[in-house]
Structure formats: structure tokens, C-alpha cells
Amino acid sequence: MKRISKIVIFGGNGLLGSAVKRVLVEKNFENIKSPRSSEVNLLEKDGLENYLEVEQPEYIFMIAGLVGGILGNKTRPADFLYQNSMMILNLLEGVRKFSPKSKILYTGSTCIYPKDNPQPINENRFMCGKLEETNRGYAVAKGMGIVACQLYRQQYGLDTICVMPTNIYGLNDNYDLENGHMIPSLIKKFLVAKKDGGSVTLWGSGTPRRETMYSEDCADAIVYLMENYSSEKIVNIGTGFDYSVKEIADTIKEEVGGEYKIEWDNSKPDGTFEKRTDISKLKNIYPEFNPRSLSKGVREILDNKKEVERILG
Ligand SMILES: NC(=O)c1ccc[n+]([C@@H]2O[C@H](COP(=O)([O-])OP(=O)(O)OC[C@H]3O[C@@H](n4cnc5c(N)ncnc54)[C@H](OP(=O)(O)O)[C@@H]3O)[C@@H](O)[C@H]2O)c1
């Protein structure tokens, strides 16, 4: 990519997309557009096609999606299926017809791999088994999106690549306790407990192990792959290391500070025992890739005054 290359980020104001934008700006790319869904709605084919015809982007980061926690996936599974399917199909058709030279990077997710996997999870596990019941709509749509990218590459020669990021946390996260992911929920719970006192009750035994990645590390790998990778084969993006849930809680508590107790409610389910990504393929392509530790990532968030105000607001 050249400094003046025309770059469009769809989803550039969300958790991952905003991190991609920050990384691109840091690397001195000058011609970046990230339209909101109110300006270019990927569900509206005509408006999207018109945008592509006029803009002719050289690079498209397709990071937009309908994303949610267990509750959202459970209550709106058809919306997750429909919207995530239509967004990528509309984009591929639009690019094929009006901007066929655009290179597209599409984000899948490690949470669409089958429910049961040998650890760490390898790219070959894609579409190799029964899906997690709780996010079937999302997983089928995202999996279809990956296959669609591969088929448009095969039939129409579009330069599409697909990546599989692990669980992400970072600036612009969703701090809704009902529907957010584990790291933002813990950060919010501990910040509130630091302010108001009391104790924090967490579910399960604390022994399951989880991998999680700071958004800008994922964005760094995404930008690198856009610049240096072109193949129909998917690439995992993770840290390759994990922590027990108890270690995660202790690390975040240490960074947040304050006097309060953590209580573990053992009557609640632990969930999957282990989920870790095999990143050997990514490391082959990008040997210098070096994601930060959890404590460093959490510190980045806590050092951002605006973000902390948003979390507590
Ligand atoms: N979060 C994770 O842990 C994680 C892990 C692996 C993969 N991913 C993947 O990474 C991508 C981004 O996730 P995220 O967590 O950053 O999500 P997010 O914070 O919820 O952001 C989603 C973005 O998608 C845009 N969007 C939604 N519907 C749209 C539409 N109809 N037209 C145009 N744009 C639309 C939104 O734009 P507006 O704000 O302008 O409405 C928003 O910026 C998703 O594809 C997700 O599957 C996420």
C-alpha cells in the first residue's frame, strides 16, 4: 500500500475498525475513509454500489458486522444471520461490478470454528464440525462470508483475503454488562467497585483458560496482511497465549486498583475449558508479530480518560 492509496474501512468506528484506523494513521496513510452505516449502509445495495463506483477504493477493510454477546445472539439469531450475510454479499457483488481492482480484507472470527476442537485451534478446523448452539446465526453467516470471498476470488479474480481474529478488547468496546464480552465487563465491574466499594461476584470457578487480544495488536496484523498476503487460505490472528479466568480477573483488578473483594460463584457454569488460537501461520507470514500482554492492554484503556468516563458514564 502506498501512503496515498485510497483506503476504505467499513466498520471503522467500531472496536476493531477504529483500531485499524489508528494503526493506518500511525503508519502515515493519508487517504482513509471510514463511512458510518448512516452514510453507507452495507444492507442497501444501491447506495453501496454507487459509493464504490464513485470512490474506487484500492483497499477495503471489511470490518463491519452485527456483533454481540451471548444474549444478543440468543435473542436475535435471525438478524445476525441475515445482516452479516447480506453485508458481505452486497460488498462482493458491488466490488465485482463497480470496483473490481479493490483488494478486500474480510474479518471472520475464531468463535465460528466448531464447538469442539483440538487446542490450539488451527485454520484447518474451519467448517469441520458441529457449531456452538448459542451463535449459530452469526457463525453460519460469517462462515458463508469466508466461502463467498474464496468463490469471488476463484470465479471473478477478486483479490479477497480472510482473517480469523480471536476475542478482542480495547478502546471503543461495548461495556454493556448484559451483552458485552468478558474483559470490558470486568473492567467496568472493577471500576464501579473501586468507586462505590462492595464486592464483585464472578461466575464459575475461575479455572477455564481464555485468549484475548488488544484491538491494536489485531489491527497491526490486519494491516500487515493487507499489505503482504494474498491467498484464499484463511489466517488466524490471536496472541497464541492464554490466561485462566482467575488470572485475567486478578490482572485487571491490579491495574484498576482499589479495595474490594472478588467472590466466585461456583454454582454458575464454567463454559468451555480452553480456547486458544494456533498462530503459527500468522507468525510464518509476519515473524515480528508481537502482541502485548493483558496488563499492558488494560493499562492503555485505563490511561485513556475519555474511555474511562464513557465506561462509568
Ligand atoms: N469483537 C471481537 O471480539 C471480534 C472478534 C473476532 C472477530 N470480530 C469481527 O470483527 C468485526 C468488527 O467487530 P467489532 O467488535 O469491532 O464490532 P463493533 O464495535 O460492533 O463495530 C461494528 C461496526 O460495523 C458497522 N456496521 C454495522 N452494521 C452496518 C451496516 N449495515 N452498514 C455499514 N456498517 C455497519 C458499525 O458502523 P456504525 O457504528 O457506523 O453503525 C460498526 O462500526 C466484525 O465483523 C466481527 O465479526 C470481532
Ligand as a Chemical Component Dictionary entry (heavy atoms), coordinates in Angstrom:
data_LIG
# 
_chem_comp.id                   LIG 
_chem_comp.type                 NON-POLYMER 
_chem_comp.pdbx_formal_charge   0 
_chem_comp.three_letter_code    LIG 
# 
loop_
_chem_comp_atom.comp_id 
_chem_comp_atom.atom_id 
_chem_comp_atom.alt_atom_id 
_chem_comp_atom.type_symbol 
_chem_comp_atom.charge 
_chem_comp_atom.model_Cartn_x 
_chem_comp_atom.model_Cartn_y 
_chem_comp_atom.model_Cartn_z 
_chem_comp_atom.pdbx_ordinal 
LIG N1  N1  N 0  -15.077 -8.008  18.955 1  
LIG C1  C1  C 0  -14.459 -9.153  18.844 2  
LIG O1  O1  O 0  -14.011 -9.733  19.852 3  
LIG C2  C2  C 0  -14.267 -9.790  17.480 4  
LIG C3  C3  C 0  -13.536 -10.989 17.402 5  
LIG C4  C4  C 0  -13.364 -11.574 16.161 6  
LIG C5  C5  C 0  -13.896 -11.011 15.017 7  
LIG N2  N2  N 1  -14.600 -9.856  15.103 8  
LIG C6  C6  C 0  -15.158 -9.314  13.861 9  
LIG O2  O2  O 0  -14.636 -8.008  13.667 10 
LIG C7  C7  C 0  -15.614 -7.168  13.100 11 
LIG C8  C8  C 0  -15.776 -5.914  13.950 12 
LIG O3  O3  O 0  -16.162 -6.257  15.260 13 
LIG P1  P1  P 0  -16.263 -5.132  16.390 14 
LIG O4  O4  O 0  -16.237 -5.843  17.675 15 
LIG O5  O5  O -1 -15.317 -4.052  16.090 16 
LIG O6  O6  O 0  -17.763 -4.621  16.160 17 
LIG P2  P2  P 0  -18.439 -3.235  16.588 18 
LIG O7  O7  O 0  -17.618 -2.485  17.554 19 
LIG O8  O8  O 0  -19.851 -3.575  16.964 20 
LIG O9  O9  O 0  -18.462 -2.432  15.226 21 
LIG C9  C9  C 0  -19.240 -2.877  14.168 22 
LIG C10 C10 C 0  -19.187 -1.865  13.066 23 
LIG O10 O10 O 0  -19.980 -2.353  11.983 24 
LIG C11 C11 C 0  -20.651 -1.257  11.398 25 
LIG N3  N3  N 0  -21.918 -1.722  10.805 26 
LIG C12 C12 C 0  -22.876 -2.476  11.368 27 
LIG N4  N4  N 0  -23.912 -2.625  10.520 28 
LIG C13 C13 C 0  -23.576 -1.944  9.393  29 
LIG C14 C14 C 0  -24.230 -1.691  8.162  30 
LIG N5  N5  N 0  -25.445 -2.185  7.915  31 
LIG N6  N6  N 0  -23.598 -0.943  7.225  32 
LIG C15 C15 C 0  -22.377 -0.426  7.460  33 
LIG N7  N7  N 0  -21.705 -0.623  8.607  34 
LIG C16 C16 C 0  -22.307 -1.362  9.564  35 
LIG C17 C17 C 0  -20.933 -0.284  12.527 36 
LIG O11 O11 O 0  -20.959 1.020   11.980 37 
LIG P3  P3  P 0  -21.733 2.275   12.686 38 
LIG O12 O12 O 0  -21.157 2.379   14.056 39 
LIG O13 O13 O 0  -21.448 3.423   11.821 40 
LIG O14 O14 O 0  -23.191 1.868   12.733 41 
LIG C18 C18 C 0  -19.730 -0.500  13.456 42 
LIG O15 O15 O 0  -18.734 0.458   13.206 43 
LIG C19 C19 C 0  -16.891 -7.981  12.970 44 
LIG O16 O16 O 0  -17.033 -8.410  11.656 45 
LIG C20 C20 C 0  -16.665 -9.161  13.895 46 
LIG O17 O17 O 0  -17.306 -10.304 13.420 47 
LIG C21 C21 C 0  -14.795 -9.219  16.305 48 
# 
loop_
_chem_comp_bond.comp_id 
_chem_comp_bond.atom_id_1 
_chem_comp_bond.atom_id_2 
_chem_comp_bond.value_order 
_chem_comp_bond.pdbx_ordinal 
LIG N1  C1  SING 1  
LIG C1  O1  DOUB 2  
LIG C1  C2  SING 3  
LIG C2  C3  SING 4  
LIG C2  C21 DOUB 5  
LIG C3  C4  DOUB 6  
LIG C4  C5  SING 7  
LIG C5  N2  DOUB 8  
LIG N2  C6  SING 9  
LIG N2  C21 SING 10 
LIG C6  O2  SING 11 
LIG C6  C20 SING 12 
LIG O2  C7  SING 13 
LIG C7  C8  SING 14 
LIG C7  C19 SING 15 
LIG C8  O3  SING 16 
LIG O3  P1  SING 17 
LIG P1  O4  DOUB 18 
LIG P1  O5  SING 19 
LIG P1  O6  SING 20 
LIG O6  P2  SING 21 
LIG P2  O7  DOUB 22 
LIG P2  O8  SING 23 
LIG P2  O9  SING 24 
LIG O9  C9  SING 25 
LIG C9  C10 SING 26 
LIG C10 O10 SING 27 
LIG C10 C18 SING 28 
LIG O10 C11 SING 29 
LIG C11 N3  SING 30 
LIG C11 C17 SING 31 
LIG N3  C12 SING 32 
LIG N3  C16 SING 33 
LIG C12 N4  DOUB 34 
LIG N4  C13 SING 35 
LIG C13 C14 SING 36 
LIG C13 C16 DOUB 37 
LIG C14 N5  SING 38 
LIG C14 N6  DOUB 39 
LIG N6  C15 SING 40 
LIG C15 N7  DOUB 41 
LIG N7  C16 SING 42 
LIG C17 O11 SING 43 
LIG C17 C18 SING 44 
LIG O11 P3  SING 45 
LIG P3  O12 DOUB 46 
LIG P3  O13 SING 47 
LIG P3  O14 SING 48 
LIG C18 O15 SING 49 
LIG C19 O16 SING 50 
LIG C19 C20 SING 51 
LIG C20 O17 SING 52 
# 
